[in-house]
């Protein structure tokens, strides 16, 4: 199995090294990942900027650090660096959970969706991090990837044996919180309530920080709920964001009349 | 009706001014938009960088140019600039169509999804542009927004009269290509086949351009197909990217066995 690994925390992330350790025992690994932290960029693609690359060694294998986004890494890796597209893209292991419909802002998930949108099966995998600061800190020493590595390895061995062409979003709780369950569940509708902080710099110029509070009572049976319970949660994803066609048709009937009139 | 307008082509875009002209006749307008071109950033949110703002006048009304993304503009506009969240977010009018499941990389659509994800109904509206260069050229003189303005105005008047809480993706063909039809259709699975160009700078350093070719034979009944036929195409969207749970459950059964063993 030929596996392209990327992430959104950047090439220096211990989570990327953990993904390499899990994948190399199961397949041939190519690593193309953003040079810098890209949290929150979703499925962003660099259309207006060229993407630079730099060669680097990770866990003893050659890797490419790119100036762009996780989705860029998938496109450049799969359609230029590799002789032919990989059998699988693995994105992660992300520092911090990626759950709820808010994951469309996640670069980890964005890379997986970009792969899937181009016909390549993909796994996005994220490690729950209870300390908010550790989520964007590649030097975080106390993140324990042992369970995530075990899950990823077993998942790779599983899908190697079946015909599977999807994209999975996997979240792994802190190993000491795991309740022993693996749940296949839908996304919660949202994880964060937005909180915007207005500030002024030393020269009196206004700026904003975008932040959010995690919702503490997610609906039962959703990924956020199950992760809070300590389950490993797995959600199959789709790139098709088509909504309720019948409801829209009702609104558009009026519009047709208005434009004819 | 209180309307927050944003876009992804940036504050200088003639499409943003066209949206203001359409919306101001129907409601109270607030404009918060990226200072610079943000095509391709999807639902990207600035989590690691502060967002700066600058006041500017557009079509005679006060507007804010921000240093961030379209989704940032929605969050800052709806949850900080405005006293309370708007009744509607309008994102566009984008220079260039946004069709197929590839729209999750569109900043225009990303802003609308960010609004919807936070409980605010939204319309993303894009004007077909046949000349690829004009898509990222805010000085493009020959883009005719007359039909798009007419559609947007009529749509605002329509939804003002009904209870509607969704998000619509609207694409308007060149006025001289309009076949008179308005179609409510699902997204095509993809619009582009990726094409990556490897180049070398004058100092011999490698870099890449990400590009793509538009697929010329989209499946019948999809948004791309209908837009190519000259229809106005409207697709309701969702932020819920949960895929096929049953198919995933089959794969995960194996995984459960492996992790128990």
Boltz contact constraints between the chains, C-beta under 6 A:
constraints:
  - contact:
      token1: [A, 39]
      token2: [B, 47]
      max_distance: 6.0
  - contact:
      token1: [A, 40]
      token2: [B, 45]
      max_distance: 6.0
  - contact:
      token1: [A, 40]
      token2: [B, 47]
      max_distance: 6.0
  - contact:
      token1: [A, 41]
      token2: [B, 44]
      max_distance: 6.0
  - contact:
      token1: [A, 42]
      token2: [B, 42]
      max_distance: 6.0
  - contact:
      token1: [A, 42]
      token2: [B, 43]
      max_distance: 6.0
  - contact:
      token1: [A, 42]
      token2: [B, 44]
      max_distance: 6.0
  - contact:
      token1: [A, 43]
      token2: [B, 42]
      max_distance: 6.0
  - contact:
      token1: [A, 43]
      token2: [B, 104]
      max_distance: 6.0
  - contact:
      token1: [A, 43]
      token2: [B, 105]
      max_distance: 6.0
  - contact:
      token1: [A, 44]
      token2: [B, 41]
      max_distance: 6.0
  - contact:
      token1: [A, 44]
      token2: [B, 42]
      max_distance: 6.0
  - contact:
      token1: [A, 44]
      token2: [B, 44]
      max_distance: 6.0
  - contact:
      token1: [A, 45]
      token2: [B, 40]
      max_distance: 6.0
  - contact:
      token1: [A, 45]
      token2: [B, 105]
      max_distance: 6.0
  - contact:
      token1: [A, 45]
      token2: [B, 210]
      max_distance: 6.0
  - contact:
      token1: [A, 46]
      token2: [B, 210]
      max_distance: 6.0
  - contact:
      token1: [A, 47]
      token2: [B, 39]
      max_distance: 6.0
  - contact:
      token1: [A, 47]
      token2: [B, 40]
      max_distance: 6.0
  - contact:
      token1: [A, 50]
      token2: [B, 207]
      max_distance: 6.0
  - contact:
      token1: [A, 50]
      token2: [B, 209]
      max_distance: 6.0
  - contact:
      token1: [A, 51]
      token2: [B, 208]
      max_distance: 6.0
  - contact:
      token1: [A, 52]
      token2: [B, 207]
      max_distance: 6.0
  - contact:
      token1: [A, 53]
      token2: [B, 206]
      max_distance: 6.0
  - contact:
      token1: [A, 75]
      token2: [B, 194]
      max_distance: 6.0
  - contact:
      token1: [A, 75]
      token2: [B, 210]
      max_distance: 6.0
  - contact:
      token1: [A, 76]
      token2: [B, 196]
      max_distance: 6.0
  - contact:
      token1: [A, 76]
      token2: [B, 208]
      max_distance: 6.0
  - contact:
      token1: [A, 79]
      token2: [B, 194]
      max_distance: 6.0
  - contact:
      token1: [A, 79]
      token2: [B, 196]
      max_distance: 6.0
  - contact:
      token1: [A, 80]
      token2: [B, 196]
      max_distance: 6.0
  - contact:
      token1: [A, 80]
      token2: [B, 198]
      max_distance: 6.0
  - contact:
      token1: [A, 101]
      token2: [B, 239]
      max_distance: 6.0
  - contact:
      token1: [A, 101]
      token2: [B, 240]
      max_distance: 6.0
  - contact:
      token1: [A, 104]
      token2: [B, 43]
      max_distance: 6.0
  - contact:
      token1: [A, 105]
      token2: [B, 43]
      max_distance: 6.0
  - contact:
      token1: [A, 105]
      token2: [B, 45]
      max_distance: 6.0
  - contact:
      token1: [A, 117]
      token2: [B, 190]
      max_distance: 6.0
  - contact:
      token1: [A, 154]
      token2: [B, 255]
      max_distance: 6.0
  - contact:
      token1: [A, 154]
      token2: [B, 258]
      max_distance: 6.0
  - contact:
      token1: [A, 154]
      token2: [B, 259]
      max_distance: 6.0
  - contact:
      token1: [A, 155]
      token2: [B, 255]
      max_distance: 6.0
  - contact:
      token1: [A, 158]
      token2: [B, 254]
      max_distance: 6.0
  - contact:
      token1: [A, 158]
      token2: [B, 255]
      max_distance: 6.0
  - contact:
      token1: [A, 164]
      token2: [B, 251]
      max_distance: 6.0
  - contact:
      token1: [A, 182]
      token2: [B, 256]
      max_distance: 6.0
  - contact:
      token1: [A, 184]
      token2: [B, 245]
      max_distance: 6.0
  - contact:
      token1: [A, 184]
      token2: [B, 248]
      max_distance: 6.0
  - contact:
      token1: [A, 184]
      token2: [B, 249]
      max_distance: 6.0
  - contact:
      token1: [A, 184]
      token2: [B, 252]
      max_distance: 6.0
  - contact:
      token1: [A, 186]
      token2: [B, 242]
      max_distance: 6.0
  - contact:
      token1: [A, 187]
      token2: [B, 240]
      max_distance: 6.0
  - contact:
      token1: [A, 187]
      token2: [B, 242]
      max_distance: 6.0
  - contact:
      token1: [A, 190]
      token2: [B, 117]
      max_distance: 6.0
  - contact:
      token1: [A, 194]
      token2: [B, 75]
      max_distance: 6.0
  - contact:
      token1: [A, 194]
      token2: [B, 79]
      max_distance: 6.0
  - contact:
      token1: [A, 196]
      token2: [B, 76]
      max_distance: 6.0
  - contact:
      token1: [A, 196]
      token2: [B, 79]
      max_distance: 6.0
  - contact:
      token1: [A, 196]
      token2: [B, 80]
      max_distance: 6.0
  - contact:
      token1: [A, 198]
      token2: [B, 80]
      max_distance: 6.0
  - contact:
      token1: [A, 206]
      token2: [B, 53]
      max_distance: 6.0
  - contact:
      token1: [A, 207]
      token2: [B, 50]
      max_distance: 6.0
  - contact:
      token1: [A, 207]
      token2: [B, 52]
      max_distance: 6.0
  - contact:
      token1: [A, 208]
      token2: [B, 51]
      max_distance: 6.0
  - contact:
      token1: [A, 208]
      token2: [B, 76]
      max_distance: 6.0
  - contact:
      token1: [A, 209]
      token2: [B, 50]
      max_distance: 6.0
  - contact:
      token1: [A, 210]
      token2: [B, 45]
      max_distance: 6.0
  - contact:
      token1: [A, 210]
      token2: [B, 46]
      max_distance: 6.0
  - contact:
      token1: [A, 210]
      token2: [B, 75]
      max_distance: 6.0
  - contact:
      token1: [A, 234]
      token2: [B, 252]
      max_distance: 6.0
  - contact:
      token1: [A, 235]
      token2: [B, 242]
      max_distance: 6.0
  - contact:
      token1: [A, 236]
      token2: [B, 243]
      max_distance: 6.0
  - contact:
      token1: [A, 236]
      token2: [B, 244]
      max_distance: 6.0
  - contact:
      token1: [A, 236]
      token2: [B, 248]
      max_distance: 6.0
  - contact:
      token1: [A, 237]
      token2: [B, 241]
      max_distance: 6.0
  - contact:
      token1: [A, 237]
      token2: [B, 243]
      max_distance: 6.0
  - contact:
      token1: [A, 238]
      token2: [B, 241]
      max_distance: 6.0
  - contact:
      token1: [A, 238]
      token2: [B, 243]
      max_distance: 6.0
  - contact:
      token1: [A, 239]
      token2: [B, 101]
      max_distance: 6.0
  - contact:
      token1: [A, 240]
      token2: [B, 101]
      max_distance: 6.0
  - contact:
      token1: [A, 240]
      token2: [B, 187]
      max_distance: 6.0
  - contact:
      token1: [A, 241]
      token2: [B, 237]
      max_distance: 6.0
  - contact:
      token1: [A, 241]
      token2: [B, 238]
      max_distance: 6.0
  - contact:
      token1: [A, 242]
      token2: [B, 186]
      max_distance: 6.0
  - contact:
      token1: [A, 242]
      token2: [B, 187]
      max_distance: 6.0
  - contact:
      token1: [A, 242]
      token2: [B, 235]
      max_distance: 6.0
  - contact:
      token1: [A, 243]
      token2: [B, 236]
      max_distance: 6.0
  - contact:
      token1: [A, 243]
      token2: [B, 237]
      max_distance: 6.0
  - contact:
      token1: [A, 243]
      token2: [B, 238]
      max_distance: 6.0
  - contact:
      token1: [A, 244]
      token2: [B, 236]
      max_distance: 6.0
  - contact:
      token1: [A, 245]
      token2: [B, 184]
      max_distance: 6.0
  - contact:
      token1: [A, 248]
      token2: [B, 184]
      max_distance: 6.0
  - contact:
      token1: [A, 248]
      token2: [B, 236]
      max_distance: 6.0
  - contact:
      token1: [A, 249]
      token2: [B, 184]
      max_distance: 6.0
  - contact:
      token1: [A, 251]
      token2: [B, 164]
      max_distance: 6.0
  - contact:
      token1: [A, 252]
      token2: [B, 184]
      max_distance: 6.0
  - contact:
      token1: [A, 252]
      token2: [B, 234]
      max_distance: 6.0
  - contact:
      token1: [A, 254]
      token2: [B, 158]
      max_distance: 6.0
  - contact:
      token1: [A, 255]
      token2: [B, 154]
      max_distance: 6.0
  - contact:
      token1: [A, 255]
      token2: [B, 155]
      max_distance: 6.0
  - contact:
      token1: [A, 255]
      token2: [B, 158]
      max_distance: 6.0
  - contact:
      token1: [A, 256]
      token2: [B, 182]
      max_distance: 6.0
  - contact:
      token1: [A, 258]
      token2: [B, 154]
      max_distance: 6.0
  - contact:
      token1: [A, 259]
      token2: [B, 154]
      max_distance: 6.0
